[in-house]
Amino acid sequence: MKLYVAPMDAVVVEIRTDGAVRYDNDGWSMPTLQERRAIIYAAKEECEALTELLEILETNPETRADRLKLP
C-alpha cells in the first residue's frame, strides 16, 4: 500500500493492527491524533477517487472489463 498524506507530506506504506504505521523511508511509529486524522482523511479521499474511477470504467462501454480483450 502507498497512501500519500498531503498535510504530513508523507507516504504511508504499511499499518499494523495496533495502529502503528510505517512511512516510506522510515520506521514504525504510533501516529499522533492529528496524524491519525490526516491519514484517515487521505484514505477516505482516495477511496472516493477510486470508487469514481471504477464507476467510470465499469459504465463506459468502451472500457468495461468484460469487453476488454486482455492478454
mmCIF file of the N, C-alpha and C atoms, coordinates in Angstrom:
data_MODEL
# 
_entry.id   MODEL 
# 
loop_
_atom_site.group_PDB 
_atom_site.id 
_atom_site.type_symbol 
_atom_site.label_atom_id 
_atom_site.label_alt_id 
_atom_site.label_comp_id 
_atom_site.label_asym_id 
_atom_site.label_entity_id 
_atom_site.label_seq_id 
_atom_site.pdbx_PDB_ins_code 
_atom_site.Cartn_x 
_atom_site.Cartn_y 
_atom_site.Cartn_z 
_atom_site.occupancy 
_atom_site.B_iso_or_equiv 
_atom_site.pdbx_formal_charge 
_atom_site.auth_seq_id 
_atom_site.auth_comp_id 
_atom_site.auth_asym_id 
_atom_site.auth_atom_id 
_atom_site.pdbx_PDB_model_num 
ATOM 1   N N  . MET A 1 1  ? 0.849   -1.169  0.000   1.00 0.00 ? 1  MET A N  1 
ATOM 2   C CA . MET A 1 1  ? 0.000   0.000   0.000   1.00 0.00 ? 1  MET A CA 1 
ATOM 3   C C  . MET A 1 1  ? 0.895   1.232   0.000   1.00 0.00 ? 1  MET A C  1 
ATOM 4   N N  . LYS A 1 2  ? 0.458   2.241   -0.719  1.00 0.00 ? 2  LYS A N  1 
ATOM 5   C CA . LYS A 1 2  ? 1.110   3.548   -0.661  1.00 0.00 ? 2  LYS A CA 1 
ATOM 6   C C  . LYS A 1 2  ? 0.009   4.598   -0.635  1.00 0.00 ? 2  LYS A C  1 
ATOM 7   N N  . LEU A 1 3  ? -0.047  5.330   0.451   1.00 0.00 ? 3  LEU A N  1 
ATOM 8   C CA . LEU A 1 3  ? -1.057  6.370   0.623   1.00 0.00 ? 3  LEU A CA 1 
ATOM 9   C C  . LEU A 1 3  ? -0.352  7.680   0.927   1.00 0.00 ? 3  LEU A C  1 
ATOM 10  N N  . TYR A 1 4  ? -0.478  8.629   0.007   1.00 0.00 ? 4  TYR A N  1 
ATOM 11  C CA . TYR A 1 4  ? 0.133   9.938   0.239   1.00 0.00 ? 4  TYR A CA 1 
ATOM 12  C C  . TYR A 1 4  ? -0.778  10.756  1.144   1.00 0.00 ? 4  TYR A C  1 
ATOM 13  N N  . VAL A 1 5  ? -0.199  11.298  2.209   1.00 0.00 ? 5  VAL A N  1 
ATOM 14  C CA . VAL A 1 5  ? -0.934  12.116  3.171   1.00 0.00 ? 5  VAL A CA 1 
ATOM 15  C C  . VAL A 1 5  ? -0.385  13.539  3.052   1.00 0.00 ? 5  VAL A C  1 
ATOM 16  N N  . ALA A 1 6  ? -1.101  14.369  2.298   1.00 0.00 ? 6  ALA A N  1 
ATOM 17  C CA . ALA A 1 6  ? -0.611  15.707  1.954   1.00 0.00 ? 6  ALA A CA 1 
ATOM 18  C C  . ALA A 1 6  ? -0.269  16.591  3.156   1.00 0.00 ? 6  ALA A C  1 
ATOM 19  N N  . PRO A 1 7  ? -1.132  16.685  4.179   1.00 0.00 ? 7  PRO A N  1 
ATOM 20  C CA . PRO A 1 7  ? -0.796  17.577  5.296   1.00 0.00 ? 7  PRO A CA 1 
ATOM 21  C C  . PRO A 1 7  ? 0.509   17.201  6.002   1.00 0.00 ? 7  PRO A C  1 
ATOM 22  N N  . MET A 1 8  ? 0.882   15.936  5.906   1.00 0.00 ? 8  MET A N  1 
ATOM 23  C CA . MET A 1 8  ? 2.107   15.464  6.546   1.00 0.00 ? 8  MET A CA 1 
ATOM 24  C C  . MET A 1 8  ? 3.260   15.383  5.551   1.00 0.00 ? 8  MET A C  1 
ATOM 25  N N  . ASP A 1 9  ? 2.954   15.526  4.274   1.00 0.00 ? 9  ASP A N  1 
ATOM 26  C CA . ASP A 1 9  ? 3.925   15.320  3.199   1.00 0.00 ? 9  ASP A CA 1 
ATOM 27  C C  . ASP A 1 9  ? 4.654   13.996  3.422   1.00 0.00 ? 9  ASP A C  1 
ATOM 28  N N  . ALA A 1 10 ? 3.849   12.944  3.622   1.00 0.00 ? 10 ALA A N  1 
ATOM 29  C CA . ALA A 1 10 ? 4.390   11.620  3.914   1.00 0.00 ? 10 ALA A CA 1 
ATOM 30  C C  . ALA A 1 10 ? 3.597   10.563  3.165   1.00 0.00 ? 10 ALA A C  1 
ATOM 31  N N  . VAL A 1 11 ? 4.238   9.411   2.984   1.00 0.00 ? 11 VAL A N  1 
ATOM 32  C CA . VAL A 1 11 ? 3.587   8.284   2.332   1.00 0.00 ? 11 VAL A CA 1 
ATOM 33  C C  . VAL A 1 11 ? 3.525   7.132   3.322   1.00 0.00 ? 11 VAL A C  1 
ATOM 34  N N  . VAL A 1 12 ? 2.311   6.689   3.625   1.00 0.00 ? 12 VAL A N  1 
ATOM 35  C CA . VAL A 1 12 ? 2.106   5.532   4.489   1.00 0.00 ? 12 VAL A CA 1 
ATOM 36  C C  . VAL A 1 12 ? 2.236   4.289   3.614   1.00 0.00 ? 12 VAL A C  1 
ATOM 37  N N  . VAL A 1 13 ? 3.084   3.351   4.037   1.00 0.00 ? 13 VAL A N  1 
ATOM 38  C CA . VAL A 1 13 ? 3.282   2.141   3.236   1.00 0.00 ? 13 VAL A CA 1 
ATOM 39  C C  . VAL A 1 13 ? 2.781   0.874   3.934   1.00 0.00 ? 13 VAL A C  1 
ATOM 40  N N  . GLU A 1 14 ? 2.560   0.961   5.226   1.00 0.00 ? 14 GLU A N  1 
ATOM 41  C CA . GLU A 1 14 ? 2.089   -0.225  5.942   1.00 0.00 ? 14 GLU A CA 1 
ATOM 42  C C  . GLU A 1 14 ? 1.470   0.208   7.265   1.00 0.00 ? 14 GLU A C  1 
ATOM 43  N N  . ILE A 1 15 ? 0.523   -0.594  7.754   1.00 0.00 ? 15 ILE A N  1 
ATOM 44  C CA . ILE A 1 15 ? -0.100  -0.313  9.054   1.00 0.00 ? 15 ILE A CA 1 
ATOM 45  C C  . ILE A 1 15 ? -0.311  -1.626  9.779   1.00 0.00 ? 15 ILE A C  1 
ATOM 46  N N  . ARG A 1 16 ? -0.094  -1.610  11.069  1.00 0.00 ? 16 ARG A N  1 
ATOM 47  C CA . ARG A 1 16 ? -0.297  -2.808  11.888  1.00 0.00 ? 16 ARG A CA 1 
ATOM 48  C C  . ARG A 1 16 ? -1.641  -2.723  12.596  1.00 0.00 ? 16 ARG A C  1 
ATOM 49  N N  . THR A 1 17 ? -2.093  -3.862  13.108  1.00 0.00 ? 17 THR A N  1 
ATOM 50  C CA . THR A 1 17 ? -3.382  -3.894  13.799  1.00 0.00 ? 17 THR A CA 1 
ATOM 51  C C  . THR A 1 17 ? -3.383  -3.073  15.086  1.00 0.00 ? 17 THR A C  1 
ATOM 52  N N  . ASP A 1 18 ? -2.207  -2.803  15.635  1.00 0.00 ? 18 ASP A N  1 
ATOM 53  C CA . ASP A 1 18 ? -2.156  -1.985  16.855  1.00 0.00 ? 18 ASP A CA 1 
ATOM 54  C C  . ASP A 1 18 ? -2.190  -0.488  16.546  1.00 0.00 ? 18 ASP A C  1 
ATOM 55  N N  . GLY A 1 19 ? -2.277  -0.131  15.239  1.00 0.00 ? 19 GLY A N  1 
ATOM 56  C CA . GLY A 1 19 ? -2.386  1.269   14.846  1.00 0.00 ? 19 GLY A CA 1 
ATOM 57  C C  . GLY A 1 19 ? -1.073  1.914   14.462  1.00 0.00 ? 19 GLY A C  1 
ATOM 58  N N  . ALA A 1 20 ? 0.034   1.217   14.646  1.00 0.00 ? 20 ALA A N  1 
ATOM 59  C CA . ALA A 1 20 ? 1.330   1.769   14.249  1.00 0.00 ? 20 ALA A CA 1 
ATOM 60  C C  . ALA A 1 20 ? 1.409   1.815   12.725  1.00 0.00 ? 20 ALA A C  1 
ATOM 61  N N  . VAL A 1 21 ? 2.075   2.839   12.220  1.00 0.00 ? 21 VAL A N  1 
ATOM 62  C CA . VAL A 1 21 ? 2.216   2.980   10.773  1.00 0.00 ? 21 VAL A CA 1 
ATOM 63  C C  . VAL A 1 21 ? 3.700   3.033   10.409  1.00 0.00 ? 21 VAL A C  1 
ATOM 64  N N  . ARG A 1 22 ? 3.974   2.607   9.185   1.00 0.00 ? 22 ARG A N  1 
ATOM 65  C CA . ARG A 1 22 ? 5.334   2.726   8.653   1.00 0.00 ? 22 ARG A CA 1 
ATOM 66  C C  . ARG A 1 22 ? 5.265   3.650   7.468   1.00 0.00 ? 22 ARG A C  1 
ATOM 67  N N  . TYR A 1 23 ? 6.091   4.678   7.524   1.00 0.00 ? 23 TYR A N  1 
ATOM 68  C CA . TYR A 1 23 ? 6.154   5.653   6.450   1.00 0.00 ? 23 TYR A CA 1 
ATOM 69  C C  . TYR A 1 23 ? 7.257   5.265   5.479   1.00 0.00 ? 23 TYR A C  1 
ATOM 70  N N  . ASP A 1 24 ? 7.131   5.709   4.247   1.00 0.00 ? 24 ASP A N  1 
ATOM 71  C CA . ASP A 1 24 ? 8.152   5.475   3.239   1.00 0.00 ? 24 ASP A CA 1 
ATOM 72  C C  . ASP A 1 24 ? 9.490   6.005   3.754   1.00 0.00 ? 24 ASP A C  1 
ATOM 73  N N  . ASN A 1 25 ? 10.518  5.188   3.665   1.00 0.00 ? 25 ASN A N  1 
ATOM 74  C CA . ASN A 1 25 ? 11.871  5.555   4.118   1.00 0.00 ? 25 ASN A CA 1 
ATOM 75  C C  . ASN A 1 25 ? 11.937  5.900   5.601   1.00 0.00 ? 25 ASN A C  1 
ATOM 76  N N  . ASP A 1 26 ? 11.116  5.233   6.407   1.00 0.00 ? 26 ASP A N  1 
ATOM 77  C CA . ASP A 1 26 ? 11.120  5.486   7.847   1.00 0.00 ? 26 ASP A CA 1 
ATOM 78  C C  . ASP A 1 26 ? 10.688  4.209   8.560   1.00 0.00 ? 26 ASP A C  1 
ATOM 79  N N  . GLY A 1 27 ? 10.841  4.187   9.855   1.00 0.00 ? 27 GLY A N  1 
ATOM 80  C CA . GLY A 1 27 ? 10.458  3.017   10.630  1.00 0.00 ? 27 GLY A CA 1 
ATOM 81  C C  . GLY A 1 27 ? 9.024   3.104   11.117  1.00 0.00 ? 27 GLY A C  1 
ATOM 82  N N  . TRP A 1 28 ? 8.681   2.197   12.008  1.00 0.00 ? 28 TRP A N  1 
ATOM 83  C CA . TRP A 1 28 ? 7.349   2.144   12.587  1.00 0.00 ? 28 TRP A CA 1 
ATOM 84  C C  . TRP A 1 28 ? 7.201   3.213   13.654  1.00 0.00 ? 28 TRP A C  1 
ATOM 85  N N  . SER A 1 29 ? 5.998   3.805   13.738  1.00 0.00 ? 29 SER A N  1 
ATOM 86  C CA . SER A 1 29 ? 5.711   4.757   14.810  1.00 0.00 ? 29 SER A CA 1 
ATOM 87  C C  . SER A 1 29 ? 4.206   4.814   15.039  1.00 0.00 ? 29 SER A C  1 
ATOM 88  N N  . MET A 1 30 ? 3.850   5.233   16.228  1.00 0.00 ? 30 MET A N  1 
ATOM 89  C CA . MET A 1 30 ? 2.441   5.440   16.550  1.00 0.00 ? 30 MET A CA 1 
ATOM 90  C C  . MET A 1 30 ? 2.086   6.873   16.176  1.00 0.00 ? 30 MET A C  1 
ATOM 91  N N  . PRO A 1 31 ? 1.120   7.063   15.282  1.00 0.00 ? 31 PRO A N  1 
ATOM 92  C CA . PRO A 1 31 ? 0.772   8.423   14.875  1.00 0.00 ? 31 PRO A CA 1 
ATOM 93  C C  . PRO A 1 31 ? 0.070   9.179   15.993  1.00 0.00 ? 31 PRO A C  1 
ATOM 94  N N  . THR A 1 32 ? 0.282   10.492  15.993  1.00 0.00 ? 32 THR A N  1 
ATOM 95  C CA . THR A 1 32 ? -0.427  11.356  16.935  1.00 0.00 ? 32 THR A CA 1 
ATOM 96  C C  . THR A 1 32 ? -1.890  11.428  16.503  1.00 0.00 ? 32 THR A C  1 
ATOM 97  N N  . LEU A 1 33 ? -2.712  12.039  17.317  1.00 0.00 ? 33 LEU A N  1 
ATOM 98  C CA . LEU A 1 33 ? -4.130  12.200  16.969  1.00 0.00 ? 33 LEU A CA 1 
ATOM 99  C C  . LEU A 1 33 ? -4.276  12.981  15.660  1.00 0.00 ? 33 LEU A C  1 
ATOM 100 N N  . GLN A 1 34 ? -3.518  14.048  15.505  1.00 0.00 ? 34 GLN A N  1 
ATOM 101 C CA . GLN A 1 34 ? -3.584  14.837  14.273  1.00 0.00 ? 34 GLN A CA 1 
ATOM 102 C C  . GLN A 1 34 ? -3.128  14.009  13.070  1.00 0.00 ? 34 GLN A C  1 
ATOM 103 N N  . GLU A 1 35 ? -2.078  13.216  13.240  1.00 0.00 ? 35 GLU A N  1 
ATOM 104 C CA . GLU A 1 35 ? -1.594  12.366  12.149  1.00 0.00 ? 35 GLU A CA 1 
ATOM 105 C C  . GLU A 1 35 ? -2.624  11.309  11.788  1.00 0.00 ? 35 GLU A C  1 
ATOM 106 N N  . ARG A 1 36 ? -3.240  10.722  12.808  1.00 0.00 ? 36 ARG A N  1 
ATOM 107 C CA . ARG A 1 36 ? -4.291  9.724   12.550  1.00 0.00 ? 36 ARG A CA 1 
ATOM 108 C C  . ARG A 1 36 ? -5.430  10.339  11.746  1.00 0.00 ? 36 ARG A C  1 
ATOM 109 N N  . ARG A 1 37 ? -5.853  11.532  12.139  1.00 0.00 ? 37 ARG A N  1 
ATOM 110 C CA . ARG A 1 37 ? -6.937  12.210  11.417  1.00 0.00 ? 37 ARG A CA 1 
ATOM 111 C C  . ARG A 1 37 ? -6.535  12.509  9.972   1.00 0.00 ? 37 ARG A C  1 
ATOM 112 N N  . ALA A 1 38 ? -5.299  12.927  9.759   1.00 0.00 ? 38 ALA A N  1 
ATOM 113 C CA . ALA A 1 38 ? -4.819  13.219  8.406   1.00 0.00 ? 38 ALA A CA 1 
ATOM 114 C C  . ALA A 1 38 ? -4.775  11.949  7.563   1.00 0.00 ? 38 ALA A C  1 
ATOM 115 N N  . ILE A 1 39 ? -4.348  10.843  8.161   1.00 0.00 ? 39 ILE A N  1 
ATOM 116 C CA . ILE A 1 39 ? -4.282  9.562   7.447   1.00 0.00 ? 39 ILE A CA 1 
ATOM 117 C C  . ILE A 1 39 ? -5.686  9.089   7.092   1.00 0.00 ? 39 ILE A C  1 
ATOM 118 N N  . ILE A 1 40 ? -6.601  9.180   8.041   1.00 0.00 ? 40 ILE A N  1 
ATOM 119 C CA . ILE A 1 40 ? -7.991  8.763   7.801   1.00 0.00 ? 40 ILE A CA 1 
ATOM 120 C C  . ILE A 1 40 ? -8.612  9.613   6.696   1.00 0.00 ? 40 ILE A C  1 
ATOM 121 N N  . TYR A 1 41 ? -8.399  10.916  6.735   1.00 0.00 ? 41 TYR A N  1 
ATOM 122 C CA . TYR A 1 41 ? -8.950  11.801  5.710   1.00 0.00 ? 41 TYR A CA 1 
ATOM 123 C C  . TYR A 1 41 ? -8.384  11.445  4.338   1.00 0.00 ? 41 TYR A C  1 
ATOM 124 N N  . ALA A 1 42 ? -7.072  11.243  4.258   1.00 0.00 ? 42 ALA A N  1 
ATOM 125 C CA . ALA A 1 42 ? -6.433  10.891  2.985   1.00 0.00 ? 42 ALA A CA 1 
ATOM 126 C C  . ALA A 1 42 ? -6.956  9.559   2.457   1.00 0.00 ? 42 ALA A C  1 
ATOM 127 N N  . ALA A 1 43 ? -7.145  8.594   3.349   1.00 0.00 ? 43 ALA A N  1 
ATOM 128 C CA . ALA A 1 43 ? -7.650  7.280   2.937   1.00 0.00 ? 43 ALA A CA 1 
ATOM 129 C C  . ALA A 1 43 ? -9.077  7.385   2.406   1.00 0.00 ? 43 ALA A C  1 
ATOM 130 N N  . LYS A 1 44 ? -9.912  8.158   3.075   1.00 0.00 ? 44 LYS A N  1 
ATOM 131 C CA . LYS A 1 44 ? -11.295 8.329   2.609   1.00 0.00 ? 44 LYS A CA 1 
ATOM 132 C C  . LYS A 1 44 ? -11.335 9.029   1.260   1.00 0.00 ? 44 LYS A C  1 
ATOM 133 N N  . GLU A 1 45 ? -10.510 10.050  1.083   1.00 0.00 ? 45 GLU A N  1 
ATOM 134 C CA . GLU A 1 45 ? -10.447 10.756  -0.200  1.00 0.00 ? 45 GLU A CA 1 
ATOM 135 C C  . GLU A 1 45 ? -9.994  9.808   -1.311  1.00 0.00 ? 45 GLU A C  1 
ATOM 136 N N  . GLU A 1 46 ? -9.015  8.972   -1.019  1.00 0.00 ? 46 GLU A N  1 
ATOM 137 C CA . GLU A 1 46 ? -8.519  8.023   -2.013  1.00 0.00 ? 46 GLU A CA 1 
ATOM 138 C C  . GLU A 1 46 ? -9.590  6.992   -2.361  1.00 0.00 ? 46 GLU A C  1 
ATOM 139 N N  . CYS A 1 47 ? -10.339 6.529   -1.362  1.00 0.00 ? 47 CYS A N  1 
ATOM 140 C CA . CYS A 1 47 ? -11.433 5.584   -1.621  1.00 0.00 ? 47 CYS A CA 1 
ATOM 141 C C  . CYS A 1 47 ? -12.491 6.212   -2.526  1.00 0.00 ? 47 CYS A C  1 
ATOM 142 N N  . GLU A 1 48 ? -12.829 7.463   -2.274  1.00 0.00 ? 48 GLU A N  1 
ATOM 143 C CA . GLU A 1 48 ? -13.815 8.143   -3.111  1.00 0.00 ? 48 GLU A CA 1 
ATOM 144 C C  . GLU A 1 48 ? -13.315 8.282   -4.549  1.00 0.00 ? 48 GLU A C  1 
ATOM 145 N N  . ALA A 1 49 ? -12.052 8.626   -4.710  1.00 0.00 ? 49 ALA A N  1 
ATOM 146 C CA . ALA A 1 49 ? -11.485 8.771   -6.052  1.00 0.00 ? 49 ALA A CA 1 
ATOM 147 C C  . ALA A 1 49 ? -11.450 7.433   -6.780  1.00 0.00 ? 49 ALA A C  1 
ATOM 148 N N  . LEU A 1 50 ? -11.093 6.372   -6.069  1.00 0.00 ? 50 LEU A N  1 
ATOM 149 C CA . LEU A 1 50 ? -11.058 5.043   -6.689  1.00 0.00 ? 50 LEU A CA 1 
ATOM 150 C C  . LEU A 1 50 ? -12.462 4.551   -7.030  1.00 0.00 ? 50 LEU A C  1 
ATOM 151 N N  . THR A 1 51 ? -13.432 4.845   -6.187  1.00 0.00 ? 51 THR A N  1 
ATOM 152 C CA . THR A 1 51 ? -14.815 4.470   -6.474  1.00 0.00 ? 51 THR A CA 1 
ATOM 153 C C  . THR A 1 51 ? -15.303 5.174   -7.734  1.00 0.00 ? 51 THR A C  1 
ATOM 154 N N  . GLU A 1 52 ? -14.982 6.458   -7.860  1.00 0.00 ? 52 GLU A N  1 
ATOM 155 C CA . GLU A 1 52 ? -15.368 7.203   -9.055  1.00 0.00 ? 52 GLU A CA 1 
ATOM 156 C C  . GLU A 1 52 ? -14.695 6.610   -10.294 1.00 0.00 ? 52 GLU A C  1 
ATOM 157 N N  . LEU A 1 53 ? -13.428 6.282   -10.192 1.00 0.00 ? 53 LEU A N  1 
ATOM 158 C CA . LEU A 1 53 ? -12.710 5.682   -11.308 1.00 0.00 ? 53 LEU A CA 1 
ATOM 159 C C  . LEU A 1 53 ? -13.362 4.369   -11.738 1.00 0.00 ? 53 LEU A C  1 
ATOM 160 N N  . LEU A 1 54 ? -13.701 3.522   -10.763 1.00 0.00 ? 54 LEU A N  1 
ATOM 161 C CA . LEU A 1 54 ? -14.350 2.242   -11.072 1.00 0.00 ? 54 LEU A CA 1 
ATOM 162 C C  . LEU A 1 54 ? -15.698 2.450   -11.740 1.00 0.00 ? 54 LEU A C  1 
ATOM 163 N N  . GLU A 1 55 ? -16.480 3.406   -11.241 1.00 0.00 ? 55 GLU A N  1 
ATOM 164 C CA . GLU A 1 55 ? -17.784 3.675   -11.842 1.00 0.00 ? 55 GLU A CA 1 
ATOM 165 C C  . GLU A 1 55 ? -17.640 4.109   -13.293 1.00 0.00 ? 55 GLU A C  1 
ATOM 166 N N  . ILE A 1 56 ? -16.669 4.951   -13.552 1.00 0.00 ? 56 ILE A N  1 
ATOM 167 C CA . ILE A 1 56 ? -16.442 5.408   -14.925 1.00 0.00 ? 56 ILE A CA 1 
ATOM 168 C C  . ILE A 1 56 ? -16.039 4.239   -15.814 1.00 0.00 ? 56 ILE A C  1 
ATOM 169 N N  . LEU A 1 57 ? -15.094 3.462   -15.353 1.00 0.00 ? 57 LEU A N  1 
ATOM 170 C CA . LEU A 1 57 ? -14.601 2.350   -16.166 1.00 0.00 ? 57 LEU A CA 1 
ATOM 171 C C  . LEU A 1 57 ? -15.650 1.258   -16.360 1.00 0.00 ? 57 LEU A C  1 
ATOM 172 N N  . GLU A 1 58 ? -16.462 1.015   -15.349 1.00 0.00 ? 58 GLU A N  1 
ATOM 173 C CA . GLU A 1 58 ? -17.460 -0.046  -15.450 1.00 0.00 ? 58 GLU A CA 1 
ATOM 174 C C  . GLU A 1 58 ? -18.695 0.369   -16.243 1.00 0.00 ? 58 GLU A C  1 
ATOM 175 N N  . THR A 1 59 ? -18.989 1.659   -16.304 1.00 0.00 ? 59 THR A N  1 
ATOM 176 C CA . THR A 1 59 ? -20.194 2.084   -17.014 1.00 0.00 ? 59 THR A CA 1 
ATOM 177 C C  . THR A 1 59 ? -19.929 2.501   -18.450 1.00 0.00 ? 59 THR A C  1 
ATOM 178 N N  . ASN A 1 60 ? -18.701 2.828   -18.773 1.00 0.00 ? 60 ASN A N  1 
ATOM 179 C CA . ASN A 1 60 ? -18.356 3.209   -20.139 1.00 0.00 ? 60 ASN A CA 1 
ATOM 180 C C  . ASN A 1 60 ? -18.190 1.938   -20.963 1.00 0.00 ? 60 ASN A C  1 
ATOM 181 N N  . PRO A 1 61 ? -19.025 1.740   -21.988 1.00 0.00 ? 61 PRO A N  1 
ATOM 182 C CA . PRO A 1 61 ? -18.978 0.501   -22.771 1.00 0.00 ? 61 PRO A CA 1 
ATOM 183 C C  . PRO A 1 61 ? -17.616 0.239   -23.408 1.00 0.00 ? 61 PRO A C  1 
ATOM 184 N N  . GLU A 1 62 ? -16.876 1.265   -23.707 1.00 0.00 ? 62 GLU A N  1 
ATOM 185 C CA . GLU A 1 62 ? -15.585 1.074   -24.351 1.00 0.00 ? 62 GLU A CA 1 
ATOM 186 C C  . GLU A 1 62 ? -14.498 0.628   -23.384 1.00 0.00 ? 62 GLU A C  1 
ATOM 187 N N  . THR A 1 63 ? -14.720 0.808   -22.087 1.00 0.00 ? 63 THR A N  1 
ATOM 188 C CA . THR A 1 63 ? -13.689 0.456   -21.123 1.00 0.00 ? 63 THR A CA 1 
ATOM 189 C C  . THR A 1 63 ? -14.128 -0.613  -20.124 1.00 0.00 ? 63 THR A C  1 
ATOM 190 N N  . ARG A 1 64 ? -15.319 -1.162  -20.286 1.00 0.00 ? 64 ARG A N  1 
ATOM 191 C CA . ARG A 1 64 ? -15.782 -2.194  -19.356 1.00 0.00 ? 64 ARG A CA 1 
ATOM 192 C C  . ARG A 1 64 ? -14.866 -3.402  -19.412 1.00 0.00 ? 64 ARG A C  1 
ATOM 193 N N  . ALA A 1 65 ? -14.552 -3.934  -18.256 1.00 0.00 ? 65 ALA A N  1 
ATOM 194 C CA . ALA A 1 65 ? -13.602 -5.038  -18.155 1.00 0.00 ? 65 ALA A CA 1 
ATOM 195 C C  . ALA A 1 65 ? -14.055 -6.262  -18.925 1.00 0.00 ? 65 ALA A C  1 
ATOM 196 N N  . ASP A 1 66 ? -15.366 -6.517  -18.959 1.00 0.00 ? 66 ASP A N  1 
ATOM 197 C CA . ASP A 1 66 ? -15.840 -7.719  -19.655 1.00 0.00 ? 66 ASP A CA 1 
ATOM 198 C C  . ASP A 1 66 ? -15.761 -7.576  -21.169 1.00 0.00 ? 66 ASP A C  1 
ATOM 199 N N  . ARG A 1 67 ? -15.510 -6.368  -21.659 1.00 0.00 ? 67 ARG A N  1 
ATOM 200 C CA . ARG A 1 67 ? -15.383 -6.143  -23.092 1.00 0.00 ? 67 ARG A CA 1 
ATOM 201 C C  . ARG A 1 67 ? -13.947 -6.008  -23.548 1.00 0.00 ? 67 ARG A C  1 
ATOM 202 N N  . LEU A 1 68 ? -13.063 -5.777  -22.604 1.00 0.00 ? 68 LEU A N  1 
ATOM 203 C CA . LEU A 1 68 ? -11.659 -5.623  -22.974 1.00 0.00 ? 68 LEU A CA 1 
ATOM 204 C C  . LEU A 1 68 ? -11.044 -6.985  -23.237 1.00 0.00 ? 68 LEU A C  1 
ATOM 205 N N  . LYS A 1 69 ? -10.245 -7.061  -24.254 1.00 0.00 ? 69 LYS A N  1 
ATOM 206 C CA . LYS A 1 69 ? -9.531  -8.303  -24.557 1.00 0.00 ? 69 LYS A CA 1 
ATOM 207 C C  . LYS A 1 69 ? -8.128  -8.160  -24.041 1.00 0.00 ? 69 LYS A C  1 
ATOM 208 N N  . LEU A 1 70 ? -7.932  -8.632  -22.828 1.00 0.00 ? 70 LEU A N  1 
ATOM 209 C CA . LEU A 1 70 ? -6.629  -8.520  -22.193 1.00 0.00 ? 70 LEU A CA 1 
ATOM 210 C C  . LEU A 1 70 ? -5.846  -9.820  -22.380 1.00 0.00 ? 70 LEU A C  1 
ATOM 211 N N  . PRO A 1 71 ? -4.539  -9.717  -22.512 1.00 0.00 ? 71 PRO A N  1 
ATOM 212 C CA . PRO A 1 71 ? -3.731  -10.930 -22.689 1.00 0.00 ? 71 PRO A CA 1 
ATOM 213 C C  . PRO A 1 71 ? -3.759  -11.830 -21.480 1.00 0.00 ? 71 PRO A C  1 
# 
